[in-house]
């Protein structure tokens, strides 16, 4: 539903209701004034975490959790150690492969020296030299394989230390010290980290208003948790596919939060999004009640000597408090505040 508002409140003090005139039962009047009119729509939305702002951190290895360093509500920085898994098995594997690598390197050095000797001593046959060259290549390949396994073991050893991939707040902890985790099929979740600085609002806009909503449009946001406070946002994207809820067509509009005004927002808070659909600055305006409508045309009733006459006007943007007059009336002119009542009296008098 479109909610139309005016930038200034129109009424008795704003439009300048004049005193009663001496003619025609002293009917009350209002003065047309230059005002700024704003049409907006209010959509209900939900505060959500942006994609990548909520991360579930787990272990790539199976083992016993020997240390868990965080609790719910703790603030962590990217790279901080969150937990440690028992690494005895992987330290032993690294040590074994390190020794195997040293042995393979020694074998390679011997094969290289042996080939040099055969190439520089005429007593060795061509076949013996070729065999030494083949042995050297085999030793080089063996050393490469051992070093690759050693590097893999060191990487696996590094996986025993679980660090924070992003900065944020610990939202949940699902593993505890002494617990055995199994990572055979899926990585078990240790903690969930939420970056509360990366939030957005998912608003649901009615199909009647979506045509006036566009990317980059500024909006005003309110949440139920902070009544009377507002902050700024901007439309980032509009989902092309509609959502049908109780036979009502809505479109999802994603709004980036630009300024929070010092408010501590949290995911799943209900948000009210005010979209500025249209703004008209410095236009002549009168209260909607001052207009008569007949056969698709609009009229105001203006003084003519000691009598009143209808004058046709061209109207524009209309809000709950004021209607724009494009032509037919100038700022400062008086019009009847209730022309409908005047018309009824006139008809009764005939």
C-alpha angles and dihedrals in degrees: 000000000000115000111200120203136173124231087232126034111254120208142087099339099032105049089038106239105217126222120268115285125230094244137072099013091314094277115198119253139196130211122237110237140185108255142157114249124200127190117198142163128218118220128187115235145163130238108240137179114254119245107283094016092101116053130180109214119205144157126271090202135062117236148095120309103235098175135022113183104182140063134194110291096025117135115229135184126221109277096023114139111251102174145346129224121208105277102182093108093050095044088054091049092050091050092049094049091045089057091045089052091053091050092049090049090053091050089051093051090051092048091050092050091046091054092049091053094049092047092053100040114074093207093080121085126233091252091055091050092049090050091051091051091051091049090052092054091048091051091049091051092047091052090049092052093049092048090050091052090047092052090049091051091050090051090050089049089054089055089066087075111069113204133185112265092198138020116255147090126311104247099179142000118210103169129057138198114283093023119128114229126199120209099177096118108005133015108257113234116242102175139350117228122201124196100210091189090068103066132137137184122242106205128188112219123194117245090242091062103034092087090068095047117091140171112276093026113145117235139183118233133203131179128202091233091065107040115198094016125107138184137190132262142164132219110253102175143350118219110234094215119075126226117225114208119171089343091304116125115221133171123216113237119189114214124194114219107233102173127016098187090228093303120144102227122192134194118271094026113143111247132195112212120201110202116197100222100174137358128195117188127202098000129150108256140177132182113276089240090064091066129089119202124201130163092347094309129109127225140182125201114234132180118265109184106299092340138064130240135189117246123193115232136185111235130203133173112015126198133175090267106032145014125215116239109208097181141352097056135061129211111268097031119125123235132180112272092214110026092164091064089046091053092050091051090049092051092047090051093055 
